């Protein structure tokens, strides 16, 4: 498995983003590993728009909901053991289904809420995006990082590098 990272570059407009994407395609960086985020309503043309998972805090929300719901499920299961609703003693296995149901419900509800919240990692780019800029996110291997950074910064001086995230999720 390749260890990937996500590079961020802010470009001034769609034309510049298109030119940078074409340069990267010529350098054999796959289209599916380039994601672009622009102001709502901006026509990106052939550029791959960032997905809902990249634009929102869905992943973080799902993780928090899974943990919180699981904990509430364990507590619910323990309460059922201590105060059985039927009056008959309950078995320890009761905690397993309550934990699983709690984790699932917590993850589901939290994901629904988080899908409406913008990605907190992208908040620092919001002003530039609102002024017409385009954020280019590139998922690259460690070996490709230097090559990609050189291509973008040397051939597109208007691009502003904003570093990288050391790892990216398995399903970007």
Secondary structure, DSSP 4 states (H G I P E B T S, - for coil): ---EEEEEEEESSHHHHHHHHHHHHHTT--GGGEEEE-STT---TTS-BPPHHHHBSHHHHHHHHHHHHHHHHHHHHHHHHHS-TTSSPPPTTHHHHHHHHHHHHHHHHHHHHHTTSBPGGGGGGHHHHHTT-EEEEEEEEHHHHHHHHHHHHHH-TT-EEEEEES---S--
